[in-house]
Amino acid sequence: MANEIKLLSGSSHPELSTKVANRLGIEIARTTSLNYSNQETSVTIGESVRDEDVYILQSTAPGDVNDGLMELLIMIHACKTASARRITAVIPCYPYARQDKKDKSRAPISARLIANMLQTAGANHIITMDLHASQIQGFFNVPCDNLYAEPSVLRWIRENMNVEDCVIVSPDAGGAKRATSIADRLNASFALIHKERPRPNVVGRMVLIGEVRDKVAILVDDMSDTCGTLAKAAALLQANQAREIIAIATHGILSGNAIDTVNNSCLSQLVVTNTVPLGDKLERCPKMKVIDVSGTLAEAIRRTHNGESVSYLFTHVPDWD
Amino acid sequence: MVKNIVVLGGNSHPELVERICASLGLTPCSRILTKFSGGETRCEVQDSVRGKDVYIIQTGAGKVNDVLMDLLIMISALKTGSARRVTAVLPLFPYSRQPDVPYKKAGAPMSRVGPDFSVPPTPGPGIARSAGLDNGTDMSGLMSKVSLADKAIDGGSPVKKSAPNGINVSQSRPGTSGPGSPLTRTFTTHNYENPALVSTFQAKPGYKQWVAQAGTLVADLLTCAGADHIITLCFGILYTGGATYDLHDSQYQGFFDVPVDNLYAKGLLQRYITLNIPNYKDAVIVSPDAGGAKRASAIADSLGLSFSLIHKERRPTKITDRQSASMILVGDVSDRVCILIDDLIDTGNTIFRAAKLLKREGATQVYALVTHGVLSGDAPERIKNSCIDKLVTTNSVPQDENKAQLGPKLDVLDVSQVIAEAIRRSHHGESLSALFAYN
């Protein structure tokens, strides 16, 4: 049958692919990938994709970004040469999203390079989630749908928190828009932490703007990588007498010593979505909670396939159950 | 001193970068090339490249995907840094050897040399029939099993279930390629706990499983990142698992939208033969497979040596649905020195088996001359125990570890001069054809 949804899964996040496939009520297409002993990636496709609507789901496995990316590119290219009708790369956590501008002389704009590479390999459409900078959409000449985890996050806050008690805190000026949007929709108050960042992966001095005394402070960010920022922000909030401190981040990359940092910080909970494989981190970090976003991804795939509007998903969590 | 030219080295082969820079009289461009803690590549070029002619040296060794991404990011950093022209110098082009279906066919990279050798005939007028090598699957044994199983079926006996086809016979052989054998690759599978799933991977019925070909993709990506020119080192023909692409003058060059120059290591290897192999005039040049016949015969012709070929026969057998490869030598090598010529040695299976066959055919000594000595996995260890008396390769990929392990059994030829000269000529707009010359 031509032009059906074919969901291919990269090797970085099989659990998410399985969840998405289950939501869509389809099976993941048969593919396998392995590394030769000389470390080259080899992808084998075990069924026809001719004239099908192909969705390739590949996330960013922390520490293995380049392998995952090459695997994705090879899969896209393989589907293109195998005459797929349309190839959509579903990348819940866009790699290299933080290198999105020429912040110093001769720095690469890697996010742009990735966009070009995806198109060169043959992607006709991109679905991603919570881009670090939404301008990255402009790097593409093909449609790029940037989904938001915000509806899922809002639902989680409403279900688990007492909204009147909360202050939404943005850990940096860049995230202010994201945090204010959540604060507005919850009708909660808002605070902001201003920070100076001398070098990448190093956190500088911080100042709190706003009032958090005796409140539950909810730090909202798009990704938590080394968690240095979060830990410092939490310490700052505690110094300002917040009652409880919670962090919510869409992409839980949690590289390096992130888990230890979180465990030793004054955060009471760290909430992330499952855009990135978490591996054994859940066991190692009892403070961690996970929001499932597979419903949003699956619904985006279904709507894209059927040519329906995706905008509903920007404000609502699809009801699958 | 060459002016207005910048040489930028990747992480894959610092020693080669140093040597090339030394022959050009330059210091390499200073850069930061590390990884962020999340695994993303971080690249900063610290010297100005505005209006410069930049050469990036990166070879496809080590963690190939990281190496490739580093290269692409460096190219794009240079482009945004207003470099006038960016040339990617890839001594070993990543993904150039395209994949065979890796775990199904005998003779493919994941198979291994078996302990048993059948005796297929060597064809040739006036040549005595000789012992050949097979792929380790003793067909007669399999056949007898099958006929037994068939009998069981005919008789309606319940034994049928326990010996379905007799295919599993080969798996019980010690060391047969499988998850437990020392040759097993590191798998990336959907099921991390069970790498064995990969070998049981089944295509949908009625659909022929095929492996993605990444070579063109890599070419596209380099152009897309902004490379204006590509220099790579090869032997002239890339062996691509069945089909051959002549890199010098046909298809592979056509994959690129930018100029591609291929430098030949042939001259180097040829000089090695004339200078280091005693009585080389009596030696035989041997190609370990039909795909490499052209490059081996080119050397044989220009040195005036005799030439022979090892033919890998793949006979599909309807019993097992597996393909069987047996090696047959075409030509006479008895009491002579043999020089095996190949483009790339990775796991080395083809060459090991070829050397074994040559020794069996009465060769006194076996040299293996290979442009790219990747030697992944436990290949160095196995070279020690193989029939190869000497392996000669270039330093297109780092050879220090291999040299330390193999000692006098390995000779490494330096290609930095050739590459440096190519960079110099390319920069000055001089002809590169002198470097392509066959002598």
Interface residues (C-beta under 8 A of the other chain):
Chain A: S9 S11 P14 I28 R30 T32 S33 L34 N35 Y36 S37 N38 Q39 E40 T41 S42 V43 T44 I45 G46 E47 S48 T60 A61 P62 G63 D64 V65 N66 D67 L69 M70 E71 L73 I74 M75 H77 A78 T81 P95 Y96 R98 Q99 K102 K104 S105 R106 A107 P108 I109 S110 R112 L113 N116 M117 Q119 T120 A121 P200 N201 D225 T226 I253 S255 G256
Chain B: F36 S37 G38 G39 E40 T41 R42 C43 E44 V45 Q46 S48 V49 A61 G62 K63 V64 N65 D66 L68 M69 L72 I73 M74 S76 A77 L78 T80 G81 P94 Y95 P99 V101 P102 P109 R185 T186 F187 T188 T189 H190 N191 L197 V198 F201 Q202 A203 K204 Y207 Q209 W210 V211 A212 Q213 A214 T216 L217 D220 L221 T223 C224 A225 D346 T347 V374 S376 G377
